[in-house]
Amino acid sequence: MKLSLSVLALSLALAGCASIPPDTQQLPQQDLATIQLAADIHLASEGWPAALWWRQFQDAQLDQLIEHALASSPGLDVANARIGSALSAFDAQHAQRGPRIDLGANASRQRYSGNGLMPAPIGGNYYNETTVGVQAHYDLDWWGKHKAQIAASLGEVNARRAEYAMAEQMLAAEIARHYFSMQNGWARMDNLHALVKLQQQLVVDKEKRIANGLGVSDDHLSAQTRLSLLQQQIALLETQVVTEREALRALLGADASALASLQPRQAQTLPHALPGKLGMELLARRPDLQAARWRVQAAMSTIEAAQASFYPDIDLGASFGLDAITLGKLLQSGSRTLFIGPAMSLPLFDSGRLQAQLAGARSERNELIADYNQNVFNVVRDVAQAGARVQGVENQLRLQQENLRASEAQLRNANARLKQGLADRATQLNAEMTVRGQVDLGMQLQNQRQDAEINLTVALGGGYRGSSDFAAGADTVTTKQ
């Protein structure tokens, strides 16, 4: 009979629950498996980029700079602090699911009115009351509300961790860009100094020709102007090197002597194999896209928690203690108090609060899905544009190498004719300067290629390997402190 009454009470409670409105406005989420690049955009080889992508440049100085920055850069402190905040919120939600035990103690002295409801001997006298007790509460989480809230908090933790990975990648990319720009400035200055020497020899040659009545002053003025322009380029490069050095110092959070040991290094050629498929595996390496996906998952869990609020909340409570009107009797067995039993609260009418809360959670989910879908296409755009830039610079480099070989052939011919007395010194100097000019152009293109390579690496997530499982478990949630 008691079981039948319990079943009836539960049935009536469920029947009295507030009605959950249907979800008819959910936006579709973009499927990464259907995303492809345009046929004329090619990426780097399968498995690229690796997590330590900067090592492909084979530069020990760059490796050391990036590793130092990732270990101590002040630019990562904000991202790390956000992980800590998300972890604190997760711990708070996780703690809500467990049981709670409280110890309470109270002592009071009260005089009851002699003309009130309490007759003598209580009325008109003072009485002391002492209470000591232990209360325990445990929410059965019958409908999974706390579980959904914990999952939502864990999703935010995962999103923050992905954002930290993105911050690390952006920091490494900025260091590589400034480092290569500084190296490029050094290399170009060396080449331009050689060009200046050649131009100075050409100016002297023009002066001799004029002195012998074989030249005109305009040629001499043009040669001097060209010399001044070369010296101006060197001055600009010197400023560029100092600017890039200070940018590196700020990224590292280093003092004035931290970069004093940097030495010029020759850029390494980066070979490629170029398949043309962009699928889920590559896009999954993009930390900001992973963060957006995890926030969508967290919003789904928030909706589950909001829906659980429509059902009865069942709480199991118990208490044990001592209660006496005199302190001397507090520890006697007759002063014991004991309570145990479930408690249930059921939403019957709340002026639409639960519906509004659920509608808000669904709207936030749709907003996050729309943001995620847009991010997917933004990522495809970034990868396509970065891949196109890499291809474009490689094509320019190929043409520049052909021009360099042609210029070197002309220089060899000029040297041969000069030895045979068939050409003058000016012809040979101009041919050598043309070669040096092509070398300078090649250095600029090489720097552009390095920059495009870094952009493509970041666009592809920099070798990031985030977990594809949303609810990884509370014991696996850690952060880099």
Disulfide bonds with the S-S distance in Angstrom:
none
